[in-house]
Amino acid sequence: TSLIVAELYRKGDEWKFKAVGQGFKDGLAQLGRFYGLNV
């Protein structure tokens, strides 16, 4: 099991924080695929 709790990103000159709370039951492999990694 893995979880994304937040995203920190830059928009223009500002840093933004976004609460997410998304879970993946198949662990880090599924999380990697979510971000486009070949796992």
GROMACS elastic network, one bead per residue, 0.5 to 0.9 nm:
[ bonds ]
;  ai    aj funct       b0    kb
    1    23     6  0.72329   500
    1    24     6  0.56667   500
    1    26     6  0.57340   500
    1    28     6  0.72484   500
    2    22     6  0.86321   500
    2    23     6  0.58387   500
    2    24     6  0.52310   500
    2    25     6  0.66838   500
    2    26     6  0.75347   500
    2    28     6  0.59585   500
    2    30     6  0.84319   500
    2    31     6  0.69892   500
    3    21     6  0.68473   500
    3    22     6  0.57091   500
    3    24     6  0.61443   500
    3    25     6  0.87417   500
    3    27     6  0.83564   500
    3    28     6  0.88450   500
    3    31     6  0.80520   500
    4     7     6  0.77966   500
    4    19     6  0.87708   500
    4    20     6  0.64084   500
    4    21     6  0.55732   500
    4    22     6  0.51755   500
    4    23     6  0.63286   500
    4    24     6  0.84986   500
    4    31     6  0.85117   500
    5    18     6  0.87698   500
    5    19     6  0.61179   500
    5    20     6  0.51789   500
    5    22     6  0.66259   500
    5    23     6  0.84845   500
    6    17     6  0.70115   500
    6    18     6  0.55133   500
    6    21     6  0.67420   500
    6    22     6  0.87781   500
    7    16     6  0.81184   500
    7    17     6  0.58339   500
    7    18     6  0.51397   500
    7    19     6  0.65021   500
    7    20     6  0.68750   500
    8    15     6  0.70567   500
    8    16     6  0.57537   500
    8    18     6  0.64808   500
    8    19     6  0.89221   500
    9    14     6  0.85319   500
    9    15     6  0.57115   500
    9    16     6  0.52855   500
    9    17     6  0.66031   500
    9    18     6  0.82908   500
   10    13     6  0.69584   500
   10    14     6  0.56679   500
   10    16     6  0.58318   500
   10    17     6  0.87923   500
   11    14     6  0.53801   500
   11    15     6  0.62119   500
   11    16     6  0.68781   500
   12    15     6  0.80942   500
   23    27     6  0.88097   500
   23    31     6  0.85935   500
   24    27     6  0.58682   500
   24    28     6  0.79131   500
   24    30     6  0.64860   500
   24    31     6  0.64941   500
   25    28     6  0.89845   500
   25    30     6  0.78974   500
   26    29     6  0.67652   500
   26    30     6  0.55626   500
   26    31     6  0.80051   500
   27    30     6  0.57282   500
   27    31     6  0.65192   500
   27    32     6  0.88906   500
   28    32     6  0.60014   500
   28    33     6  0.85670   500
   29    32     6  0.50976   500
   29    33     6  0.63063   500
   29    34     6  0.86694   500
   29    37     6  0.86828   500
   29    38     6  0.89056   500
   29    39     6  0.59816   500
   30    33     6  0.50649   500
   30    34     6  0.61888   500
   30    35     6  0.88490   500
   30    39     6  0.82077   500
   31    34     6  0.50364   500
   31    35     6  0.66675   500
   31    36     6  0.89307   500
   31    37     6  0.87322   500
   32    35     6  0.52608   500
   32    36     6  0.64306   500
   32    37     6  0.51448   500
   32    38     6  0.74704   500
   32    39     6  0.67081   500
   33    38     6  0.63835   500
   33    39     6  0.65576   500
   34    37     6  0.74322   500
   36    39     6  0.89259   500
